[in-house]
Amino acid sequence: MLVLVGAFFQTHIFWSKNVKKTVINKRFALALAQLKPNVMWNRTPMNSPLILRASSILAGLTITLLLAGWIVPFIQFSSASQFDFWLVWLLCMIILALPFSLLEIALAKRSKANPLPALLVLTREADAKPAWRITGWLAAAVMSLVSGGLLYQSASMVFEGLGHRPAELMGYLSIGLILAGVALSFVPRAILILVASIAAIIATILSFVQMGVGHWQWTAFSLQEWAWAVSLALIATGLGYGMYWQLNASQSVEKASKTALPIWTGQLAGGVMIAMVQGFHGTHTLWLYGIALLAGAAFLISLLREQLQARGLSMVLQWLFVLLGLLLWLVPMQPVLTTLTVILALVVCLLYAIFSGWMMKISHLRKALNFDQEVVYNLWRIAVRVVIPVAIVVAIMGLILGLVLPA
């Protein structure tokens, strides 16, 4: 009996101490939880929602300046100072780029994850075949190729700034800038996009001051011009390969338009600036634009590595995936590779439009978009289901004809 009583008191004392300890621990944890938002524990300043949103808006302008500046020199015709071409581009920005921007932000809001892992969930929710998940991998491949294209264009700018001599320097510059782009991808993305923005905007202004507005004129419109107008509206604005999706995956916004419209405005401004500039000339302008291209490529490489890591790839496979797209630009076929990259990017946009418009459940994207009026949603749905796919198919036909039958 004494043994039982002693055991009872010992158990009671042990239980009381643990209860008090548990209560103290809970109070301490509650105090930490209240303190955490103030000191921003476990959250670096570069990953705060404000910085992410600002960087995504700034990316709309900057990425357009960089990608359009990279693509335009490889167009098989001269798009400079052509009223018809740039008016069609403006039309494509309204009927193609704006709905697709809303689509990308809606997918980010719906999935709350990076594109590669998000497609696992989205295809499961839509009861779609797993084959649709290849779209995310194609988008990642496009991001790698685009990064390589920006680095090659950066080497071209530096080489031109040096007066195109010595001739063998171009190869060394290309390799050196690939290594520099990979190294800079470890720099915080907010810094990269800020450097790219400042350098690209200054270079564009300097080029405009040097060259002026040029002599604008009307020309005969062709299928190839439609193809490149669509490409500049979608691909040169950074749409399709999940950049804006990734930057806004963690943002909690009530309406997709609150994020998509400022980004689209930045894209529109960037395209107008490229339209007004007659190429980049002058040593200082070329060097500044080369720096902007380098920082922009590092920005995309950083995003790509994050996507691959979120998908669960090993470090070796991550770098193999990234470097393959970068090193491919060392092959002396850059004009063809640029067109093929644009075609692949358009295919990705086409797949996303078909999947979102025809495979996903209507209620999913309707809730993510959260439009005030039903008519706006219906117009957006028509654009995604019909207008964008048809425009992309015609554009791909024009690009392929441009490769087979160059002007």
ABEGO torsion letter per residue (X at the ends): XAAAAAAAAAAAAAAAAAAAAAAAAAAAAAAAAAAAAAAGBGBBAAABAAAAAAAAAAAAAAAAAAAAAAAAAABABBABGBAAAAAAAAAAAAAAAAAAAAAAAAAAAAAGBBAAAAAAAAAAAAGBBAAAAAAAAAAAAAAAAAAAAAAAAAAAAAAAAAGGOBAAAAAAAAAAAAAAAAAAAABBAAAAAAAAAAAAAAAAAAAAAAAEAEBBBBBBBBAAAAAAAAAAAAAAAGBGAGAAAAAAAABBBABAAAAAAAAAAAAAAAAAAAAABBEBBEAAAAAAAAAAAAAAAAAAAAAAAAAAAAAGBBAAAAAAAAAAAAAAAABBAAAAAAAAAAAAAAAAAAAAAAAAAAABBAAAAAAAAGBABAAAAAAAAAAAAAAAAAAAAAAAAAAAAAAABBX
